[in-house]
Amino acid sequence: MTNLENLPNVNREQLHRPNHGRIAAKPLPHKPKILLLYGSLRERSYSRLVVEESARLLQALGAESKIFDPRGLPQPDTEDESHSKVKELRDLMIWSEGQVWCSPERHGSMTGIFKSQIDWVPLNLGGVRPTQGKTLAVMQVCGGSQSFNAVNQMRILGRWMRMVTIPNQSSVAKAFLEFEDNGRMKSSPFYNRIVDVMEELVKFTLAMRANKDYFVDRYSERVESAAQLSQRVNQRT
């Protein structure tokens, strides 16, 4: 390492130069694991229909997909983490390597049903950060003209959860016109955009999942860990 004489506050042992060799593609033996969340409990929920269509696309693209059903999930702080739906959600968060979030836009925002699901997932769970480094695709459905309020808010939320949110996204305007009576999405530019998003999500997940530990390895945490180790080893009895 060179030029560190000009960085007196840097811990030289913990400053690692990024190494291209560490981020080469490393194929894993299992399919990419994608969790899908939606934000409405209506009998004909368009965010659920979008998620179901997305799950089919993900499977066609070579991924394994699971959809979480938010029915029965209690509001945050009304139950504890032993509740069966909370445990199911957290187990799926740990299982996943990538996620799809789709919410209706209600009053210019994501729905409370959707936000409650994320609020049940802590940043740290038993020493493991359940969402850190996982890929994320965000989508929304609109009752009227196209809007991007919900996806913009979900991007902020994904960043707070330390997820890698892909550049592409989808917003389906007048969603009630975009589905057949049987719940299947019609062919349209909106449908093609969802295909784009799922394709991009699988690509990012293939690149990230084997290298996640390297990408989320942080200087500040290495310094803290080294300091904690030193304190433990050198502590006086």
Backbone torsions as a table, in degrees:
resi	resn	phi	psi	omega
1	MET	NA	134.4	-176.8
2	THR	-119.8	165.0	175.6
3	ASN	64.2	19.8	179.0
4	LEU	-81.0	-11.5	178.0
5	GLU	-63.9	-22.1	178.4
6	ASN	-88.8	3.9	-178.4
7	LEU	-126.5	70.6	-174.1
8	PRO	-65.5	-20.8	-177.9
9	ASN	-89.1	-1.9	-177.3
10	VAL	-88.1	135.7	171.7
11	ASN	-79.3	106.7	-172.0
12	ARG	-61.9	-36.0	-177.6
13	GLU	-69.2	-26.6	-175.3
14	GLN	-102.1	0.3	176.8
15	LEU	-92.0	110.2	-176.2
16	HIS	-108.4	126.6	177.2
17	ARG	-73.3	131.0	178.1
18	PRO	-54.9	137.2	-172.8
19	ASN	-121.2	116.0	-178.4
20	HIS	-58.7	-33.1	-179.7
21	GLY	-63.7	-21.5	180.0
22	ARG	-80.4	-15.0	-176.0
23	ILE	-114.3	19.8	174.8
24	ALA	-66.9	153.8	-179.3
25	ALA	-62.0	130.8	178.9
26	LYS	-127.4	100.6	-178.0
27	PRO	-65.1	139.2	175.1
28	LEU	-108.0	153.4	-172.9
29	PRO	-73.4	-15.6	-177.0
30	HIS	-107.1	162.2	178.8
31	LYS	-68.9	152.4	173.0
32	PRO	-57.2	135.3	-176.2
33	LYS	-102.1	114.4	-173.5
34	ILE	-118.2	125.6	175.3
35	LEU	-99.8	135.0	-179.6
36	LEU	-117.7	131.5	178.8
37	LEU	-120.9	143.4	176.9
38	TYR	-132.0	169.6	-166.2
39	GLY	-126.9	34.1	179.0
40	SER	-148.1	143.9	178.5
41	LEU	-105.3	8.4	178.9
42	ARG	-63.3	151.5	179.3
43	GLU	-58.7	-42.1	174.2
44	ARG	-109.2	83.4	-176.7
45	SER	-93.6	118.1	-177.9
46	TYR	-73.7	-30.3	174.8
47	SER	-66.4	-35.5	176.2
48	ARG	-68.4	-41.1	179.1
49	LEU	-63.3	-39.0	176.0
50	VAL	-63.5	-42.9	179.7
51	VAL	-64.5	-40.9	178.8
52	GLU	-64.0	-40.7	176.9
53	GLU	-66.7	-38.0	178.3
54	SER	-64.3	-39.0	179.4
55	ALA	-63.0	-38.9	177.1
56	ARG	-64.2	-41.9	179.3
57	LEU	-64.4	-42.3	179.7
58	LEU	-60.9	-41.6	178.3
59	GLN	-63.9	-39.9	177.6
60	ALA	-66.3	-27.3	179.7
61	LEU	-87.8	3.4	173.7
62	GLY	97.5	14.6	-179.8
63	ALA	-105.1	161.9	170.6
64	GLU	-100.2	131.1	-175.6
65	SER	-125.5	143.1	174.9
66	LYS	-135.0	137.3	-179.4
67	ILE	-108.7	129.7	175.5
68	PHE	-89.6	128.5	176.9
69	ASP	-91.9	113.2	-175.4
70	PRO	-77.2	-4.3	178.2
71	ARG	-62.4	129.2	-179.8
72	GLY	91.2	-6.9	176.7
73	LEU	-75.2	122.0	-178.4
74	PRO	-71.3	160.7	173.6
75	GLN	-65.5	144.7	178.5
76	PRO	-53.2	139.5	176.2
77	ASP	76.3	1.5	175.2
78	THR	-93.0	-18.9	175.7
79	GLU	-135.8	177.8	174.4
80	ASP	-109.1	-178.8	-172.9
81	GLU	-70.2	-5.2	177.7
82	SER	-80.1	-10.3	178.4
83	HIS	-59.1	138.6	-172.7
84	SER	-60.1	-38.5	-179.5
85	LYS	-72.6	-34.5	176.7
86	VAL	-65.6	-44.4	178.6
87	LYS	-62.5	-41.7	178.3
88	GLU	-59.9	-45.8	-179.1
89	LEU	-63.5	-45.8	-177.8
90	ARG	-67.0	-37.5	176.8
91	ASP	-63.0	-39.2	178.2
92	LEU	-68.4	-35.5	176.5
93	MET	-60.6	-44.4	178.5
94	ILE	-66.0	-41.0	-178.7
95	TRP	-62.1	-38.0	-169.3
96	SER	-72.1	151.5	170.3
97	GLU	-109.7	-17.3	176.9
98	GLY	-151.7	162.5	-177.9
99	GLN	-141.0	156.0	171.9
100	VAL	-122.4	125.1	176.7
101	TRP	-113.3	129.1	177.4
102	CYS	-137.5	122.7	-179.7
103	SER	-129.8	146.3	165.3
104	PRO	-66.2	156.5	170.1
105	GLU	-94.3	120.7	-179.6
106	ARG	-128.5	122.9	-176.0
107	HIS	53.6	40.3	176.4
108	GLY	73.0	21.5	-175.3
109	SER	-150.4	169.9	168.5
110	MET	-65.4	159.9	-177.8
111	THR	-79.4	159.5	174.8
112	GLY	-64.3	-32.9	177.8
113	ILE	-59.9	-42.5	179.9
114	PHE	-70.3	-48.1	-176.3
115	LYS	-61.3	-35.3	179.7
116	SER	-60.3	-35.6	179.4
117	GLN	-62.9	-43.9	-180.0
118	ILE	-69.8	-34.7	-178.6
119	ASP	-66.9	-18.4	176.9
120	TRP	-82.7	-6.6	-176.1
121	VAL	-106.7	110.0	179.6
122	PRO	-74.7	160.4	175.9
123	LEU	-68.0	-26.0	179.4
124	ASN	-132.4	128.5	-176.5
125	LEU	-134.3	102.7	179.9
126	GLY	60.7	38.1	-179.7
127	GLY	83.1	0.1	179.7
128	VAL	-118.1	134.6	174.0
129	ARG	-87.6	106.8	-167.4
130	PRO	-70.2	-17.0	-179.2
131	THR	-117.7	-10.7	-174.2
132	GLN	-62.0	128.1	175.9
133	GLY	82.0	-4.0	177.4
134	LYS	-80.0	149.3	178.4
135	THR	-79.6	158.0	-176.5
136	LEU	-146.7	135.3	170.2
137	ALA	-118.0	135.0	-178.5
138	VAL	-115.6	139.8	179.9
139	MET	-144.8	159.7	175.3
140	GLN	-144.8	159.3	172.3
141	VAL	-118.8	145.7	-175.5
142	CYS	-121.3	142.2	175.5
143	GLY	-79.5	-22.6	179.6
144	GLY	-125.1	-135.3	-177.8
145	SER	-67.2	162.5	-175.0
146	GLN	-64.9	136.3	178.3
147	SER	-139.6	163.3	-178.7
148	PHE	-130.6	16.1	-178.7
149	ASN	-61.9	-46.3	-175.8
150	ALA	-66.6	-44.3	-179.2
151	VAL	-66.8	-35.3	177.2
152	ASN	-64.0	-41.0	178.3
153	GLN	-68.2	-37.6	178.7
154	MET	-67.8	-30.0	174.4
155	ARG	-63.8	-42.9	176.7
156	ILE	-61.9	-43.4	-179.7
157	LEU	-64.2	-42.5	177.7
158	GLY	-62.7	-39.5	177.3
159	ARG	-64.3	-40.2	178.1
160	TRP	-63.8	-33.1	178.6
161	MET	-84.4	8.1	176.3
162	ARG	62.1	40.3	179.3
163	MET	-101.9	159.7	178.8
164	VAL	-98.6	98.7	-175.8
165	THR	-86.0	125.3	-175.9
166	ILE	-70.4	156.5	-177.4
167	PRO	-64.3	-37.8	-175.4
168	ASN	-75.9	157.1	178.3
169	GLN	-157.4	170.4	-178.2
170	SER	-136.5	139.0	173.2
171	SER	-134.9	114.3	-175.3
172	VAL	-96.6	111.7	179.8
173	ALA	-80.4	147.8	178.9
174	LYS	43.0	59.3	-172.9
175	ALA	-58.8	-27.4	-179.0
176	PHE	-64.0	-16.8	177.9
177	LEU	-93.9	-6.2	-169.1
178	GLU	-101.1	5.1	-176.4
179	PHE	-129.6	143.9	173.9
180	GLU	-74.1	168.9	179.4
181	ASP	-60.9	-28.0	-179.2
182	ASN	-83.5	3.3	176.7
183	GLY	91.2	-2.5	179.2
184	ARG	-85.1	142.9	-177.5
185	MET	-76.9	139.9	179.6
186	LYS	-74.6	157.9	174.0
187	SER	-70.9	128.7	-176.3
188	SER	-170.9	169.6	172.0
189	PRO	-58.8	-32.6	177.0
190	PHE	-63.0	-42.4	178.9
191	TYR	-64.1	-44.3	-179.7
192	ASN	-60.6	-35.9	179.4
193	ARG	-66.6	-38.0	177.5
194	ILE	-64.6	-39.2	174.7
195	VAL	-59.0	-44.9	178.0
196	ASP	-56.2	-46.3	-176.0
197	VAL	-64.6	-44.4	-179.4
198	MET	-66.3	-39.9	178.2
199	GLU	-61.6	-45.1	-179.5
200	GLU	-66.5	-38.0	179.4
201	LEU	-62.7	-43.4	179.7
202	VAL	-63.8	-41.4	179.3
203	LYS	-61.2	-47.9	-179.9
204	PHE	-64.1	-37.4	-179.2
205	THR	-67.7	-40.3	177.1
206	LEU	-60.4	-37.5	-179.0
207	ALA	-76.1	-33.9	-171.5
208	MET	-88.5	-37.2	-163.5
209	ARG	-63.6	-37.1	179.4
210	ALA	-79.5	-15.4	-177.4
211	ASN	-113.4	10.5	-173.7
212	LYS	-57.4	-45.1	-177.4
213	ASP	-61.4	-34.1	179.1
214	TYR	-71.9	-42.6	-176.8
215	PHE	-69.0	-30.0	-177.7
216	VAL	-97.1	4.2	176.0
217	ASP	-73.5	120.7	-171.6
218	ARG	-118.9	141.4	178.1
219	TYR	-55.1	-48.6	-175.4
220	SER	-61.3	-36.4	180.0
221	GLU	-75.4	-32.3	175.5
222	ARG	-65.9	-41.8	178.8
223	VAL	-63.0	-45.4	180.0
224	GLU	-62.0	-43.9	-179.5
225	SER	-64.1	-40.9	178.5
226	ALA	-63.6	-40.8	179.5
227	ALA	-65.7	-40.9	178.5
228	GLN	-64.4	-41.6	178.2
229	LEU	-62.1	-44.4	-179.9
230	SER	-62.1	-42.2	179.8
231	GLN	-63.7	-40.4	-179.5
232	ARG	-67.9	-42.5	-177.6
233	VAL	-69.4	-36.7	-172.6
234	ASN	-96.9	1.3	-177.2
235	GLN	-66.5	145.7	179.9
236	ARG	-91.0	141.3	176.5
237	THR	-88.8	NA	NA
